[in-house]
Amino acid sequence: MREGSEFLTFSAALQGSTTLKIMSNTDTVKRKERESLEEVVIRFVGDSGDGMQLTGSQFSGTSALLGNDIATFPNYPAEIRAPQGSVYGVSGFQVHIGQVEVATPGDEVDVLVAMNPAALKTNISAVPAGKTIIVDTDGFTAKNLAKAGYESNPLEDGSLEKYQLIEAPITSLTRTAILDLGLDNKSMNRSKNMFALGMVFWMFNRPLTHTINFLKKKFASKPLVIEANERALKAGYNYAETLELLPVYKVPPAKMEKGTYRIIMGNTALAWGLLAASEKSGLPLFLGSYPITPASDILHELSRHMHFGAKVFQAEDEIAGVGSALGAAFAGNLAVTTTSGPGLALKTETIGLAMMTELPLVIVDVQRGGPSTGLPTKTEQADLLQALYGRNGESPVVVIAASAPANCFDYAYMAAKLALEHVTPVLLLTDGYLANGSEPWRIKKVADMPPIKPHLAKAKESENGAPYLPYQRDKESLARYWAIPGMPGFEHRVGGLEKENLTGNVSYDPKNHEYMCKIRAEKIARIAEVIPELTVEGAQEGDLLVVGWGGTYGSLHMAVKSLYEQGASIGLAHFNYINPLPKNTAEVFSRFKKIVVCELNLGQFVVYLRNELPDFRYLKFNKIQGLPFAVTELRDKFNSLLK
């Protein structure tokens, strides 16, 4: 890392002023006796310009400050600005808070805030009877009802009688609260999300302080915007207090380990994991990428941290992005490229070159719905087979997967560690659900992270006069020794043509080619000796083993946990390390009568398992709807298999 008073280490920054301390609920206003809830799921929905993402994130941040466990799920349209009032232009933000463990954004919605008919129509199926729906009655115009496909107004035709319906003229009340500020109608309407947020803050006894401070910081140069939003927030809070039918609740703090926490999104956590790996390895970080949903925020986040020594290059296309990263790897950097499924396809040839030259390169694939352009803003475990096999020839690379927004930090760090220590490309899979979701993260100290020791050639090795052999390997790991350009005595050539063993000279010898293919594959296979063994949650042997990988962990964990606590003979084996598989995988599988593999695709991990471990029979449970698994649908499936 660069030194000097103007530069900080990444580990020091993690302990700095950007962190939040878990605090108690003592600063909230005391009201009438509130019903205490263990957990609650709230969904804010409206047009893509209604500010629902900001509203949800502010409720989440405030709840985190009060000590609740949290999981979030933003859900927004692919169009930059869909037609106003259309069903495909609905943007939403779901937050699950609790005093108990919260591992998913939740299945059923307890409180739905809908700003127009389209938002109500596309989300009401998630709200059980008896739960609360808050609507902005100003949005339920004849024009908007027609756009949403309603033949009659649901606020008047009795179709919502089974819900606790709260009708509020949110838009007009917002305008009244800020009318004297001299803003035009469009500007005044932009504050209606704060009015809705104020209402929900009152429902759950949340203080306004965090959001007011956020507004003052975000709009520091726009005092009128601050005033309008703060007034709307307070007006919504006070209006809610006047509604006798509005239910009121409290969600006490969760029992969490004491420490300094942040609410962190998966893409942010991943970027920070790379920064931590750079500091720990002593190598500068280089990111060469092209923007693509939902991976772009990694590029944006790292671009904010050039003071940590990070170099960020926004290339003209995906191929240039990965090419620049591979060049940076050759030059001695911790080199990274980020993308999603379509971009990974374009990077394929260069990833094969990185494998052939045996250079350390981290490739991050934030998966989304496919094929082709597919569903850009929806989640799917779409790219596993592409990650494993999507290159010409015998071209194995390490494949690992994060499983929660917060542990994107850990697996980004581990991807860098494996790449640098084994001198190989490592492909890290996340997905849109993890990338855009958030949860509390207890901040780590970089000093406590496992060491990263890049497998570098050492200058003393050339002092005895022996020539540097670029493909001479470590006896245990089979990793070659990585020489950086400019090291005297270590001149060598790399390229895509087959190499002669040891010397790296171009070779067309048939037996040499077969030997090199096998030893490159064996190098990857031996990484199984250094990755953690597979663990099982719940029953350690018995009737049913649930198998998952990547971002499905939270849903699978909660479903298996609830059934196991009810006495079912069920366990969960969740994979973060995919190629190679943990060395005890077969032994774990052998302890259960049935194995069901759950994926957000049509069975890609099953294809891989049948190839690697063909002696087992694999059942499948799949979903490709652009949505995560619901805990209820998983429980139903597992119960049917257990019977």
N, C-alpha and C positions, 0 to 999 in steps of 0.2 A: 504494500500500500504506500501511497505517497505520504511524505512526512511534512510537518510544518504546522504552524498554528492555524492556517486556514483550512486544514483538512482534518477530518474526524475518522476514527476507525468505525466500522459498521457496528461492532459490538458495543461501543460507547454510545452510538446513536440509539440503539435499541433501549438503552436505559435512560434516554433523555426525555425532553419535554413533550414528545409526541405520544407518551404512554398515558394510560388511564389506571387509576387505583380503584379497586373494588370498594364501594362505599355502602353505607347502610341506607335504609329507607326513612331515616328520621327527618329529612328535610322536606318531605311531602306534606301538603296541607291536610290536616285532620278533618275528616268529614263524618257523616253518619256511618254507622256500622256497615262494613262491606263484607260481602261473601268472599271467603278465601278460596282460591283455586290453586291446585297443584301445577296446572299448566293451561295455556290458552293459545289458540291459533287465530291470528288476525290477518285478513287479506284486504289490501287497498287496491282498487281497480278503477281505471278511467281511460280516457284517451291518452295517446302517447305524449301529448303535450300538457297533461294535467298535473305532472309532478309526482306521480305515485311512487316512483323509485326513491325520490328524496324523502317523501312522507314516511315510507316504510323504513328507510335507513335511519331517520331521526328517532322513530319509535324504538327501533332496535338499539341504537346507541344509548338512549336514555335508560332503557331497561337493563342494559349491561352495566351502566353506572350504579344501578340499584342492586346489582348482584345476581340477576337472573341468568340462568343458562339459556342459550339462544341458538337457533338455527334459522337461516333465512333462505328464500328462494325467489329471486327476481325473475319475472317472466314478461318478456317484451316482444313486440312484433319485429319482423325482419326489415320492413320498410322504414326508411329514415323518417318519413312523416306520412303515415297512412291517412286516408280520408277521414275527416273528423266525424265521429259518431258511428263508424263502421265496426262490424264485429271483428274483423281481422286487424283493426288498429288498436285493440284494447291492450293496455299495458298494466301489469300488476306486480305487486310485491307482497309476498307472504312471509310472516314472521311467527315463529313458535317460541314462546318464552315459558319458563317454568322454574319452580323451586326443586324439581326433580331432574333427572338426566334428560337432556334434550339432544337427540342424535339425528333428527330429521326435521324438515320444516312443517311436518304434520300432514295428516290425511284430510280429515274433516275440518271445516272452518267454523269457528265459534262466533266470530264477528266479521261480517263482510261490509266494507264501505264501498258503495258503487256510485260513481259520479254521473252515470248516464245509462240509458236502457241497454246499450250494447254490452257494457260492463256487467250489468245484472244478468243478462241472458247467458253470457258465456261462462259465468262463474257460479250461478245459483245451484247447480248440481252438486257442488262441493259443500253446501250448507245443509245440515240436518234440520228436521223440523224442530221448532222450539228455540232455535238459535237466533241471534240478532242480525238484522240487516239494516244498515243506515244508508239512505239514498238522498241524493241532491235532487229535490223535486223540480228545481229549475231546469234540470237537464232532460226532463221527461216531456219534451215538446212533441207535437204531432210529427214533425220532420225527423226527429231522432228516433221515435218509436218505429217509424216506417223503415229507417235505415237498419234498425236492429231486427226487423222482421216480425214485430209484434202486430197482431191484428187488433188488439185492444190494449188499453193502458193497464199494466199489471198492478199499479197502485190503486186502481178503481174496480177491477173485475173480480176481486176476491181470491185470485190465485196465490196471494201471499199470506193468506190468513193463518197458515200453520207456522209462520215465523213471527218473531217479535220485531215488527217493522217500525222503524223510526224514520219518519218523513221530515226533512228539514230543508228549507230554501237556502241552501249553503251559498250559492253564488250571489243571490240578492243580499243576503245578510253580510257577506264579505264586502260587497260594494258599499253598503250603508256604513260599515265600520271605517272605511278609508276614503269616503266620498270627498272629504274636505282637503285631501292631499293633492288634488288637481291631476290625477292620473287619468288616462283614457280608459275606456271600457276593457280593452284587451289586456292592458297592464293590470287593471284591478282584478280581472278574472284569474290571473296567474297566481293570486294569493289564496284562492279558495281551497287549495290543498292544505294550507296552514290552518284554515278554519276547521276542516275535517280532522286534522291531526289534533287540534285543541280539544275537540269533542272526545276523541279516543283517549287522550291524555287524562281527561277528567274521569272517564269511565274506569280507568285502571290506576288512578291515584299517582300519576306520573308528574314530576315537576317540569316546568317550562324552561328552567334555567339553561339546560344544555343546548336546546334548540335556539334560544335567543342568542347565546354566545356564538353558536355556529353561524347564525345569520349576520351578526356583526362582523365576524371575521371574513365570511365569504363575500359580502357585499360592502366591504369597508369603504370603497370609493363611491357608493351609491346610497346615500343616507335615506332617500325616499323609498327605495326598495326595502331597506331594513325596517323603516317605520311601518310600511304597509304590511309586511309579513308578520311583524311582531304584533301589530294591532289585530290582524286576522286570527293569529294563534290565540291571543287572549280572548277575543270575541267568541271563538268557538268553545273555549274552555268555560267561559261564563254562561254561554247559551246552554251548554250541556247541563249545567247545574240547575237550570230552570225547568228542565224536562223531567217531570215526575216519573214518566214511564221508562226512562233510560236506566238500564241496570248498572250497578256499580260493583266493582270487584277489587280484590287485591291479590297480587301474586308475590308471596314473600321471597326473599333471596334464596338462591340455591346454596347447598353446602359444597363449596368449591375450595380447593387448596388455596391458602393465602398466597398472595403474590401480586405482581404487576401484570395486568392483562390488557389486551387490545381486542376489539372486534376486528377480525381480519378476513378479507376476501381471499379466495384461493389463488387468484392471479397475483395479488400483492404478496401473499405468503411465499409463493414460488419465486418471485423476483428477489425477495429478501434471503431466501435459502441460497440462491446463487451468489448473492453478495457475501454471505457468511462463508461460503465455500472458497470464494476468492481470497478473503482475508486469511482463512485457515491454511490454505495451500501456499500462500505467498505469491500467487500468480495473478496478473491483471485479468479482469473480466472483459470479454468482448462479446457483444450480441449483434449478430447480423440477421435482420429479419425484414419481412414485408408485412404490413398490417393485414389482419384477417380476423373476422369474428369467429370464436370468442377469445382469441389469444392476444389481441392487440394491446390489452391493458398491461401485459408484461413488458412490452416495448415501452409503453408510456411510463410505467413505474420506474424502470431502470434508467430512463432518460433523466429522471429527477435526481439521480444519485451519482452524477459524474464526479462530485467531490469525494466519493469513495474510490475513485480510480477507475470506475466503469466506463467503457467505451461502447457507445451505441450507434449503430449504422442502420438507418432506414433505407433499404435497397429499393431498386426500381421494380423488382419482381422477386418471386420466391427462389428462383434459381440463383440469382445474384446474392440473395441473402445467405443461403447455405454455402455458396462458393466463398463469400467473404469470411464466413465463420471457419471454414476448413483452412483457408489461408492463414487466419489468425492462430489456429491450432498448430499449424506447421511452424509458426513464428514464436510459439511458446506461451500462448495465452490459454486461460480457461475459456474455451470457445463454445458458444451457444447459438442455436437458431430456434425460433419459435414459429408455430404454425397451427393450422387445423387440417382436417382430412384432405381437402382438395390441394392444399399447399404441400402436404406430405407427399402426395403423388408426384408433384413437380420436383421435389427435392430428392427423389429416389436415386437418380444416377449419381449424384454427389455423395449421398450417404454410402452407396456402394464403393465409391472411391475412397472415402474415409476408412471403410472397413478394409479395403485392399492395402492401403498405405499403412494401416494400423496407427492412426492418429486419434487422440482423445477429442471427442466431439459430443456435446449434449444436444439432442434434438427433442424439443418439447412439442407434443401434439395435444392440443386442447380439443377433444373430439366434439363433434356436433352431428346432427342428423344428416344422413346421406341417402343415396349416392349423389354424385355431382354436386351442384350447389345445395341441393337438399333442403334442410331446415336450418338456416344459419344461426338462429337464436335459440334453438331447442337442443336438449341434451340427448346423447345416444352413445353407446359404447360401440361405435361404428368401425373403428380402425384397427382392431386387434390383429386380424390376419394380415392387413397391410403392413403393420409394424413388424410382425414376425417374418413374413415371407415376401414382402413387396419389393424385391430387388432381383436382378438377374444373377444367375449362377448360384454357387454355394456361398451365401453371404449372411452369416449369422451375426446379429448384434444383441447386446444386452437390452432387455425390455423390462421396465418396472412401471408401477402405477401407483399414484396417490389415491387415498380413499376418503379424505375429508378435507374441507377447505384449509384448516389449520395445518394438517400434516403435509400439504403441498410444500411447506418449508422444508420438512425433513427429507422428503423424497427428491426435491431439487438438490439438496445438499448431498444426498447419497448418490444421485446420478452423476454429479461432478466428481465425487470421491472414486466411484468405480471407473469412470472414464479416465481419470488422471492416473490412478494406480495400476490399471490394467491396459492402458494405452489402446482404447477401443471406443467406437461410438456407443453411446447409451441413449436409448429412446425412452423418454418419460411420457407416459400417458396420463392426462387428466381429462376433464370433460366440462361442458358448459355449466352443469349443475354445480361442480366444485369451483369452477373459475369465478362464477358470479355469486355463489352462495357465501355466507359468512358465519362465523361462530367465534366465541371467546378463545383467545390463544394466550397461554401463559408464556410470557417472553423468556427466551432462553439467553444464556450467556454463550457467546461464541467460544469462550475458553472451555466450556463444558462439553462442546461438541466433539465427536471422535476425530482423531487426527487425520489429515489428508497428506499423504506423502507421494507426490508425483514421481513416476518411475523414470527419472531423468538419468541420462548418461552423465558420468562424472569425469571431470577433466583429467584426473589422475590416471584414468584407465588408458589414456592415449600417451602418457608420458613414457611408457616402457617401449615405445616404438611400434607396438602392434597396431595394425590398422583397425579403425572402427568398423565393426560389422553391424549394420543397422538392423538386421533380423536375427541377431543372436539373442537368446531368450533367457529370462529368469527360469531356473529349473523347476520351481514350484508353481508359479503362476503362468508360465509361458509368455509373459508380457515382454515385448521387446523394449530396449532402452531408448528413450526419447531424447534425441539430440536437437538442440536449438540452433538455427542458423547463426553463424558468427563465432561458433566455438572452434578454435583452431584444432586441427587434427580430426575433426568430426564431419568433414565434408562427405555428403552422400546424396544419392538420388532417390526420389520417390515418384510413383506414378501409378497408373491404372493397369499397366501390363503386368503379367505374372512375374514374380521375382524369384531369383535363385535363392535357395535357403542360405542364410547367413549374410551373403554379400549384398543382396538386393539388386543384383544385376538382372536385366531382362532375360527371361528364360522361357523357352518353348519346349523344354524337355518334359515328356508325358509323365514320367514317374515323379519328377520334381513338382509338377502341378498338382498331382494327386496328394503328395505329401503336404504341400502348403495348404491345400483345402482342408485336409484333416487336422493339421495342427492349429489352424485358425479356429476351427470349430471346437477343438479340444480346449483352447484357451478360454472360450466362452463357457464351456461346460464346467471348467474348474472353478469358476466364480461361485458355484454352488457351495464350495467349501468355506466361503467367507461371508455369505449372506445368512440371515437368521433362519432357523428351522421353522417350519409351519406349526402354528399353534391352533388349538381348538377352544372355542368358547362353548360353555354349556356342557352337555354330556361328552365324556372323552371316548366313549364307545356306545354302540347301541343301534337303534332302529333307523335313524335318518341323519345323514350328514348334509347340511346345506353348504354349497360351495359358491363363492362369489369372488369378484375381483374389482379393484378400482372403486369408483364412486358409488357403488350400490351398498357400501358397508353399513351406513347408518340405518337404512330400512331393514336390511337383513339382520343386523344386530338386535334391533328392537323386537322384530318378529320372533326370532329364535329365543331371545331372553324371556319374553312373556310366556311362551309355550313351555320352556324348560322350567320356569318357576311354578308352572301348573302341574309339573310332574312328567312331562313328555320326555321320551328318550331321544333327544335331538341335540345336535351340535352344529357349530358354524366354523368352517375353515375358509378364511378370506385371504386372497392372494394379493400381495403387493409386489412380489418378485415372480416374474412370469417366464423369462428366459435368461438364465436357466431356472427351472423350478427348484424350490427348496428340496434338499436331498432326502428328507423324510416323508415326502408327499405320498409315496406308495404305501408306506407303513401306516400313515394316518387313514388313508382311504380304506385299508383292509380291516379297520376296526368297526365298520358300519355296514348294516345290511343293505341300505339304499343310499344312493348319492344323487342329489338333485342340484344341477348347476343353473344359477339364476343370472340372466344377463339382459341388458337393454340392447339386444340385437337378436338375430335369429339362431344363435348358437355357435358363435365363433370360438369361444373358449372350449366348448365341448369338442369341436373339430381338433383343436390343438391337443387336448387331453387324450382323446382317442388315439392320436398319433404317438404321443409320448408315453402314455400308460394304457395300453390297449387291453389289459387284463380285467378292467373294471367296466361295469355297465353304468352308463350315465343317463339319468333322466334330465329333462330340460324344462325350464320355466322362463319364458321370454316375453319381452314387451318392447315395442318400437313405436311409441306414440309421442315421442319428444318430451316425455315426462318421466320423473323417477318412479320407482316402485312405491306403491302405497303399502303401509304395514298391514292393513286389513286384508288386502288381496294376497299378500305373502302368507299370512296366518291361515287363511282359508285353504290355500294350496298345500301347505305343509300338513295341516290337519287331514286333508284327504289322502295324502301319501302315508301318514302314520296309521290311518285306519285300514 
